[in-house]
Amino acid sequence: MARGSWPDSEWAQQALKLPLRISEEADVEMAEAVRWYEEHLLGLGGEFLAAVDAAVARIEANPQIGSWTPGVDDEDIRRIFGRRFSCHVV
């Protein structure tokens, strides 16, 4: 579909949409963190997972949010910090 046929805001959103990748290492690290929080307080692991899901949704909605990741040359890879839990999502 040609750019001229899309409303400008929709075209911009599509142009900025980057693929979301979750590495196996990150998935394992998240599962370990969920277990750790759950062992310390019943239900806290689920709250942590919900916070990570919310951060991922924010990244999907606006891929340019966050700061560049130190030591990573790819400027498309950003990180945002969790609001409640001391972690960041890259």
PEMOJO-V508762 format. One record per residue. RES is the residue in one letter. PHI is phi in radians with two decimals (999 if undefined). PSI is psi as a letter, one per 20 degrees, with the letter a starting at -180 (* if undefined). BURIAL is + if it has 24 or more other C-alpha atoms within 12 Angstrom, else -. Layout:
BEGIN
res	phi	psi	burial
RES	PHI	PSI	BURIAL
RES	PHI	PSI	BURIAL
END
This chain:
BEGIN
res	phi	psi	burial
M	999	p	-
A	-1.26	q	-
R	-0.99	g	-
G	-1.06	h	-
S	-1.56	i	-
W	-1.70	q	-
P	-1.09	q	-
D	-0.94	g	-
S	-1.15	h	-
E	-1.15	g	-
W	-1.07	g	-
A	-1.12	g	-
Q	-1.09	g	-
Q	-1.15	h	-
A	-1.17	h	-
L	-1.54	i	-
K	-1.20	o	-
L	-1.94	q	-
P	-1.18	p	-
L	-1.56	p	-
R	-2.17	p	-
I	-2.10	o	-
S	-1.28	q	-
E	-1.08	h	-
E	-1.07	g	-
A	-1.15	h	-
D	-1.10	g	-
V	-1.15	g	-
E	-1.09	g	-
M	-1.16	g	+
A	-1.08	h	-
E	-1.13	g	-
A	-1.16	g	+
V	-1.04	g	+
R	-1.06	g	-
W	-1.06	g	-
Y	-1.09	h	-
E	-1.16	h	-
E	-1.16	h	-
H	-1.49	h	-
L	-2.78	p	-
L	-0.96	p	-
G	1.69	i	-
L	-1.21	h	-
G	-1.09	g	-
G	-1.14	h	-
E	-1.17	h	-
F	-1.10	g	+
L	-1.07	g	+
A	-1.10	h	-
A	-1.16	g	+
V	-1.13	g	+
D	-1.03	g	-
A	-1.13	h	-
A	-1.14	g	+
V	-1.11	g	+
A	-1.11	h	-
R	-1.12	h	-
I	-1.16	g	+
E	-1.09	h	+
A	-1.25	h	-
N	-2.57	n	-
P	-1.05	i	+
Q	-1.57	j	-
I	-1.29	r	+
G	1.56	a	-
S	-1.92	r	-
W	-1.14	q	-
T	-1.66	p	-
P	-1.00	p	-
G	1.44	j	-
V	-2.01	p	-
D	-1.35	h	-
D	-1.32	o	-
E	-1.22	i	-
D	-1.35	i	-
I	-1.60	o	+
R	-2.09	r	+
R	-2.36	q	+
I	-2.23	q	+
F	-1.64	q	+
G	-1.16	q	+
R	-1.46	h	-
R	-1.80	h	-
F	-1.77	q	-
S	-1.44	n	-
C	-2.75	r	-
H	-2.37	q	+
V	-1.90	p	+
V	-1.84	*	+
END
